Amino acid sequence: MTAVGSYLPANVVSNEALSRRVDTDDAWIRRRTGIGQRHIVADGETTADLATAAATAALANGGLEATDIDLIIVATTTPDNTFPSTATKVQHMIGAKGAIAFDVQAVCAGFVYALDIAEAMLQGGRGRRALVIGAESFSKLLDWQDRTTCVLFGDGAGAAVLELVDDAPDWGIRSSVLHADGAYRDILYVDGGPSATGDVGHVRMEGKEVFRHAVEKLAAVMDEALDAAGLCAADIDWLVPHQANVRIIDAMQKKMDLPNDRVVRTVEQHANTSAASIPLALASAVSDGRIGNGDMVAMEAIGGGLVWGAALVKFGRPDA
C-alpha cells in the first residue's frame, strides 16, 4: 500500500443540527457513539463522485497517472445504480482505460474484503497496481425518523493504491483474514432491495446485539491476523479500526493493549461511513504525518451479513 487519498462532502451536519430534525441531542449521541458530526452528500452528488475524488487524490499522492492502474475495486453498499458498477464509472471518470473494474458489497467490512481481493489478483498476475476504494452515500439508506440509526452514519470516500514491489516480502499486506456468518443477517440489514421489495429501503439494526458481536468477533479476527503474520500486538504501530462506535474502538484498544496515541479515531468528525471509514481514517493519519513509511498498520471491521475481517499492512514502499 503505497498511497492513499480521501474525499468528504462539503455539507457538515452537527449533532445540534440533527437534533432539530429528530428527537435526540448532542450529549445523547456522544455518550453512546462518540460522534459529533457527519458529512452528507449534496443534491446530485453521487457515490461515484466521492470515489472519483478520493481516487484522484490517492493517485496524486502516489505520483501516478490513471493509466498506471490495472485494477479498480470499489467497496460500497450505496452504488449509483443497480448496474453498471460504480467502479466502471470511476474507471471512466479518471481515465483508467483498460483497467479491470468492479464493485464489492461487504458493507462496513467492504474495504478489508476489497484489499484481500486486490492483493490476490495482483499476486495472480492481473496487473501491478490497483486502486482500492471505499465509498458510501450512506445517508441515502437512512430513516431520518429513526434516531437509533440516523445519527450513526455519514458519507465519504477513501482510496488506497496497492503496488507489486519486487523482492520486498515484508512490505505491503502481511496478512488478511475474512469471515462471514449469515445466521446473524437480521441484526443489521436494509429492509429493501431490487428482488425483495423493488425499492432501496432503510437501515435497521439491533444495536446491543451488533455491539456484542463486534467486540467479540473483531478481537478474535485480529488475533488470527496477527498469528498469520507471525506478529504480536506490540509490533503494531497503528490501529486503524472501522469507525462505527468509540466504545468498540476503545474495546479493541484495550484488548491490544495499545496507548491512545497509536489508535486512529475519526468517528467524532466522520461518523460511521461504512466501507469508507477505514480508508478515510487511514488517509487522515497519513496526511497529518502520524502514519509514515514502514509503519505496521492493523485494520479491522465488521458489517451487516454478518461479515468481518482484519488486515495487517506495512505501509509505504521499501525504496522510498
N, C-alpha and C positions, 0 to 999 in steps of 0.2 A: 504494500500500500504506500504509494509514493506522493500522493497529493490529495487534498480534499477541498471542497467548496460548499457553500450553503446559500440559501435564499429564504427570507421571511417576508410575507406580505406586509405592506406599509400600515395596514389597519390594525392598531393595537386596541384590544378590549380589556380593560381592567376589571378586577372583581367588583369595584364600585359601580362601574357602568353596567355590568351584568346583573347586579342586584336591582337595577331599575327595570329589568326585563323579567326576572324570575324571583321567587321567594327565597332569597339567600343573602349572605353578606360576606364581606372580606374576611372577617375573623373565622367564620364557619368554614370557608373554603381553605384558608391557610392551615387551620388546625387539622383538617382531615387529609389534605393533599400536599401542602407546601406551595401551591400555585398562587401567583399574584396577578398574572395577566396571560393573555394568549393573543396570537396573531391570527387574523381572519381574512380570507381571500376577498378581494374586491369584486364587484359585479363584473362578470365577463372574464375574470382571471381563472385559469384552469390549472389542474394538476400538471399538465404538460408544460404550461408556462413556468410553474415553480421548478419543475425538474430541469427544464432547459437552462434556467438562470443558474441553478446550482451546478449543473454540468459545465456550463461556460466558465464559472468561477474556478472549478477544480482544474479544468484544462489550462487556464491562465496561470494558476498557482504551480502547475507542473511543467510549465513551459512547453505545452503540447498544442498541436492543432487537432481539430476534429478528425481529420483524415488519418491521424495516428491511431485511432481507436478501431479495434476489431470486433468488439462485443459491447452491447449496451443492455443492461438488465435494470428495469425499473421495478422496485418493490412498492406496491401500492394497493390499497383497498378501495381507493376512490379514483378509478380511471376516468378519463374524459368520456369515453364511450365503452359500451359493452365490447365492441371491437371496432376498429383495429386497436392494437395495444398502444398504450401511452408511449412505450419505448420506441415504436416506429415513428411516432410524431416527433419525439425528441431527436431521433436519428436525422430526420429531415430538417428540423429546425436548426440544428447545429451544423449540418453539412457533413455528417459522418457517413457519406455514401459508401455502401458496400458492407457496413458493419452489421453483424447479426444483432437482432433487436427483439426483445420480448419482455413481458411482464411476469412478475412472481407475486402471488397473493398468499401471504402468510401473516397478514395483519401486523401487529406490533413487532413480531419476530421476523418480519419480511427482510430487513436489511441483513441480518445474520444468515438467513436462508440464502439470500442472493449472493452474499460473499462466498459461501460454500460452493454454490453452483458455478460462479465465475471462476474460482480457482480451479475447480475440476476441469472446466472447459479449456482454460489456458494450458493447464498441465497436459491435457489431452490433445494439444496441437491446434486448437481453434483460433489461434492468434497470440499476440504478445501483450496487448493492452486491452483492458476492459474498463468501462465506466459502470460502477455500481451505484445506483441512485435510490434513495428512499424519499418518496414524495407523496404528500397527502393534502387533500382538501377535506379534512375530516368533518369540518363544520357542516358539510352538506348532508351528513348522516345523522345529525343531532335532532332530537326532540327538544326544542327550546322551552318547553313547559316542564321538562323533567330535570329538576335541579340535581338529581343524583348522578346524571351523566353529562348534561350540557356544560357544566362548569369544568369538566376534566380535560377537554380536548382543544387542540388548536391546529393551525395549518402551517405548512412549511416544507422545505426540501433540503436534503444534504446529499452530496455526491463524493465518491472516492474513486481514485484511479488505481487499478491493480496492474502491475507490470511484471512480466517474467524477467528475472535478473539471473544471468548465468553464474554458476559457482558461488552461490550465496544461500546455502541450505538453512542457515539460522535466521534468515530475514523473511519478512512477509508473514503469511498466515502459518503459525506454528501448529495450531490445532483448531478443529471446528467440530462441535457436537450438536446434533439436532434431534428433536423428539416431537412426537405428536400423540394425542390421545383424544379421539372423537367422542369418547364417553362423556366428556365434560363440555360439549359444544353448547349446551343450553345455559351455561352460566355467564357467557359473554358472546353476543351474537347481534346480527342485524335482522330485523323481522320482515325483510323484503328481499326481492331478487327476481331476475327475469323468469325463471321456470317455476317459482313458488307463488308469487303474488303479482308479478308484472310491474312492480314499482320498486323504488330504491329502498324504502323502509328506513327505520331508525335503530340506533344502538340501544340494546337492552342488556342490563348487567346485574348480576347478584354480587354486590361489592365485597361483602365479607368472604364469600367463597373464593372469589378471584384473588383477594389478598392472601388468603391461606395457601392456595395453590402456588401463587407467585413466590412467596418466601421459601416454601419447601422445594419447589422444582428448580428455581434459579440457583439456590445453594448447591443442590445435587449436580446440576449440569456444569456448574463452574468447577466443581471438584473433578468431574470427568474430563473437562477440557485441560485442566492443569496436569492431571495424570497422563493424558495422551501426549502432552508436550514435554513431559518429564520435568515439570516445574512445580514450584510451590507458591503460595500466596505472597511470600516475601520477595519473590522475583518480579512481581508486578509493579511497574512504575505508576500506572494509572488505571483505575477502574472507570470505564465509560459505560454506565448502565442505561438501559431503557428508562426514559424519564416519564414514568407514569405516576408515581406517588413517592413523596420524600420518605415516607415510612418504610417502603420497600427498599429504597436505596440505602437508608440507614441500616436496615437489617442485613443487607449484603455487605456493607462496610464493616459492620461488627463481626459478621461471620468470617470475613477475610482478614480481620484484624489490621485494617488499613487506617492511617490517620486521615483527618479531614482534607488535608492538602494534597491527597493522592486520589481523590474521588471527584469526578466532574459532575456538577449539578447545574442543569439549565431549566429544570422543571418550573422554577418560580417565574422565569421570563417567557417560556415557550409553552407551558402546559404539556399534555401528552399529545405528541404529533405522530403517534403510531410508528409506521415504518421509517419516518423521517427523524425520529427522536435521537437515535444513536449517531447517525452521521451529522446531524445538527450540533450535538454536544461535542463530537469529535472535532468538527471544523472550528467551533468556538475555542476549544482548548489549544488547537494548533495555531490559530490566528493570534491568540494573545501570548503565545510563547511558552505555555505550560508544557505541552507535548512537543518534544523535539525529535530529531533524527536519532534512531536507535532505541527509542523508548519502547518498553514492552507494555502493550495496551490490552486490557481484558474487557470484552464486551458481552453483554447478556441481555436477553429479552424474552418476554412471554406474551402471547396474544390469544385471541379467540380461536378455538379449534378443539381443545387447546393445542397450541404449538409453542415450542420454546427451544432455545438454543444458546450456545456460548461460543465465542471465538477468541483466540489469543493471537495478537498480531504484533510483530516487531515493526514499528512504523519507520518509513523512510527507505533509504537505499544505501548500500554499503559504500558506494563511490561518491556520496555527497560530501 
